[in-house]
Amino acid sequence: MSEQEIREGMLLAVWDEPPLDFDPDTLIRRVEQKKSRRRALVAVGVATAMIAVASLSLPSLLQRDRDSQLGAETHTSSSAPPQVQSSEKRAQLVGDKLVERLGVQMTNINELYASFNPGRNPVYPPYQTKPPRWDGERDYSGYLYLTDEIGPTALRVMVYTGSFSKGDFCSGASSCQDMKTMEDGSIVYGAEFLQGTSKVQQSGVARKFENGLVVEITAYAYNPSNGNGQRETVPVRVAVLTQLVTDPGIAW
């Protein structure tokens, strides 16, 4: 027998006779187990890859969303129209603040209120119901109505821009002086007028700001809003008027 025939015979013997402990069911189970393990490994790999992708993309998405919200908020805030305070409301707010401060300075006042309007000339409501137009200037005026133990009267207040002359303000006064110079550079003047009597018939203060704004508050021995209610002297003197015109809580 040749060497080739011996080799072929041995190969036939190996292939034709399976091992004694060979079990087909075991082999099938092993194959199924390998397939299941392979599927599990593939699933784990896919899940891991998805988590990695999400972790990389999430910060950029959050930043993009945050930028979008900020952009929307900025757009909303910038598109909101600015609130412009009307000239009538601004004038009345000053009058109301003066009422508050005068009530603190003088405790003998029973009734106190203000009526302010745009324009340099104060308006007495019974004679004019509609205030004059305000042509963009800072001019406004009004009356502080008060009732004390003598009766009803008023103080006249004028706020305007323009020239101011101490000579004109003090003309005919029995006394006139510079009351004080404020930290903002404004100067306060005070004057009292006897007008041929022994008691003060008119007292007034004026505050001149460096930007040209002038504030005048005047008390008379009568009611300047209607010309009635003659008194022996003024209801408010220069000292109290000075405290009003220099009050830091009043935005002239």
C-alpha positions in Angstrom: 0.0 0.0 0.0 1.4 3.4 -1.0 1.9 6.3 1.3 -0.9 8.2 -0.5 -3.4 5.4 0.0 -2.5 5.2 3.7 -3.1 9.0 4.1 -6.5 8.8 2.4 -7.6 5.9 4.5 -6.8 7.7 7.7 -8.7 10.8 6.6 -11.7 8.7 5.8 -11.5 7.1 9.2 -11.5 10.5 10.9 -14.4 11.9 9.0 -16.5 8.8 9.0 -16.3 8.1 12.8 -17.5 10.9 15.0 -16.0 11.1 18.5 -17.7 8.9 21.1 -18.8 11.9 23.3 -20.2 13.9 20.4 -23.7 15.5 21.2 -25.5 17.4 18.4 -27.8 19.2 20.8 -24.9 20.6 22.8 -23.3 21.8 19.6 -26.6 23.6 18.6 -26.9 25.2 22.0 -23.3 26.5 21.9 -24.0 28.0 18.5 -27.1 29.7 19.7 -25.3 31.0 22.8 -22.6 32.4 20.6 -25.2 34.1 18.4 -27.0 35.6 21.5 -23.7 36.8 23.0 -22.8 38.4 19.7 -26.2 40.2 19.4 -25.8 41.5 23.0 -22.4 42.8 22.3 -23.7 44.5 19.2 -26.6 46.1 21.1 -24.3 47.3 23.9 -22.0 48.8 21.3 -24.8 50.6 19.6 -26.2 52.0 22.9 -22.7 53.1 23.9 -22.2 54.9 20.6 -25.6 56.7 21.0 -24.8 57.8 24.5 -21.4 59.2 23.3 -23.1 61.1 20.5 -25.7 62.5 22.8 -23.1 63.6 25.3 -21.2 65.4 22.6 -24.2 67.1 21.0 -26.2 68.0 24.2 -24.0 71.0 25.2 -24.2 72.6 21.8 -28.0 72.1 21.7 -28.4 73.6 25.2 -26.2 76.6 24.2 -28.1 77.0 21.0 -31.4 77.0 22.9 -30.1 79.4 25.5 -28.9 81.8 22.7 -32.3 81.6 21.0 -34.0 82.5 24.3 -31.7 85.4 25.0 -32.2 86.6 21.5 -35.9 86.4 21.9 -35.8 88.3 25.2 -33.6 90.9 23.8 -35.8 91.4 20.8 -38.9 91.6 23.1 -37.3 94.2 25.4 -35.9 96.3 22.7 -39.2 96.4 20.8 -41.2 97.6 23.8 -42.0 101.3 23.3 -40.6 103.6 26.0 -43.1 105.1 28.4 -43.3 108.8 28.1 -44.7 110.8 31.0 -47.2 113.4 30.0 -46.5 117.0 30.8 -49.8 117.2 32.8 -48.8 114.3 35.0 -45.3 115.5 35.6 -46.6 118.9 36.6 -49.1 117.4 39.0 -46.6 115.1 40.6 -44.5 118.1 41.5 -47.5 119.8 43.0 -48.4 116.7 45.0 -44.9 116.5 46.4 -45.0 120.1 47.5 -48.2 119.4 49.3 -46.5 116.6 51.2 -43.5 118.7 52.2 -45.6 121.8 53.2 -47.8 119.6 55.3 -44.7 118.5 57.3 -43.5 122.1 57.7 -46.8 123.6 58.8 -48.9 121.6 61.1 -51.6 124.3 61.4 -53.0 123.6 57.9 -56.4 121.9 57.9 -56.7 121.3 54.2 -54.0 121.2 51.6 -54.0 120.2 47.9 -52.4 121.2 44.6 -53.5 122.0 41.1 -50.7 122.2 38.6 -50.7 122.5 34.8 -48.2 122.9 31.9 -47.3 126.4 31.0 -45.8 129.4 32.8 -49.2 130.9 34.0 -51.1 129.1 36.8 -54.7 128.2 36.0 -57.5 128.7 38.5 -59.9 125.8 37.7 -63.2 127.7 38.0 -62.1 130.1 35.2 -60.3 127.7 32.9 -61.0 124.0 32.8 -58.5 123.1 30.1 -54.8 123.8 30.8 -52.8 125.5 28.1 -50.7 123.4 25.7 -47.1 122.7 26.6 -44.8 123.4 23.7 -42.0 121.0 24.7 -40.5 123.3 27.3 -40.1 122.5 30.9 -42.5 125.3 32.0 -45.3 124.4 34.4 -47.1 126.2 37.2 -49.9 125.9 39.7 -51.3 126.7 43.1 -50.9 125.1 46.5 -54.4 125.5 48.1 -54.4 125.6 51.8 -56.8 126.3 54.6 -55.5 127.3 58.0 -57.1 128.9 61.1 -57.8 132.1 59.2 -59.4 130.6 56.1 -58.6 129.4 52.6 -55.8 130.8 50.5 -53.0 129.6 48.2 -49.4 129.8 47.2 -48.3 130.5 43.6 -45.7 128.3 42.0 -44.0 128.9 38.7 -41.3 126.7 37.1 -39.8 128.0 33.8 -36.7 128.2 31.7 -35.3 131.6 30.7 -33.6 134.6 32.0 -33.8 135.6 35.6 -32.9 139.0 37.1 -32.3 139.3 40.8 -33.0 143.1 40.3 -36.5 142.4 38.9 -37.2 139.8 41.5 -36.2 142.1 44.4 -37.7 145.3 43.0 -39.7 147.1 45.7 -38.8 144.6 48.4 -38.2 145.6 51.9 -35.6 142.9 52.2 -33.9 140.7 49.6 -30.9 138.5 49.9 -29.2 135.4 48.6 -30.4 132.7 51.0 -28.0 129.9 50.0 -26.0 128.3 47.3 -26.7 124.6 46.7 -24.3 121.8 45.9 -25.5 121.6 42.3 -24.5 125.3 41.8 -28.1 126.7 42.0 -28.7 129.9 44.0 -31.7 130.6 46.2 -33.0 134.2 46.6 -35.6 135.3 49.2 -37.5 138.6 49.3 -40.3 140.1 51.4 -42.5 143.1 50.6 -44.3 145.4 53.0 -46.1 147.4 50.3 -46.6 150.5 52.6 -47.7 148.5 55.7 -46.0 147.3 58.8 -46.5 143.6 58.1 -45.3 141.5 55.2 -47.8 141.5 52.3 -45.8 139.3 50.0 -43.0 136.8 50.5 -41.2 134.8 47.8 -38.2 132.7 47.0 -36.6 131.9 43.6 -34.1 129.2 42.8 -32.0 129.6 39.7 -30.3 126.5 38.3 -27.2 126.6 36.1 -29.1 125.0 33.2 -31.5 128.0 33.1 -34.4 126.5 35.0 -36.0 128.9 37.5 -38.4 128.0 40.3 -40.5 130.6 42.1 -42.8 130.1 45.1 -44.8 133.2 46.3 -47.1 133.8 49.2 -49.5 136.8 49.4 -51.7 138.4 52.0 -54.6 137.3 49.9 -55.5 134.3 47.7 -53.6 134.7 44.4 -55.8 132.2 42.6 -59.0 134.3 42.9 -57.9 137.6 44.5 -60.1 137.0 47.6 -59.4 136.4 51.3 -57.5 139.5 52.3 -55.3 138.9 55.3 -53.2 140.9 57.7 -50.0 139.2 56.5 -48.8 136.3 54.4 -49.7 132.7 55.5 -46.1 131.4 54.8 -42.8 133.2 55.3 -39.5 133.0 53.4 -38.0 130.4 55.7 -40.6 127.8 54.9 -40.7 128.7 51.2 -36.9 128.2 51.1 -37.2 124.7 52.6 -39.8 123.9 49.9 -37.7 125.1 46.9 -34.6 123.4 48.2 -36.2 120.0 49.1 -34.1 117.3 47.5 -37.1 115.0 47.1 -38.8 117.3 44.5 -37.7 116.8 40.9 -38.1 120.2 39.4 
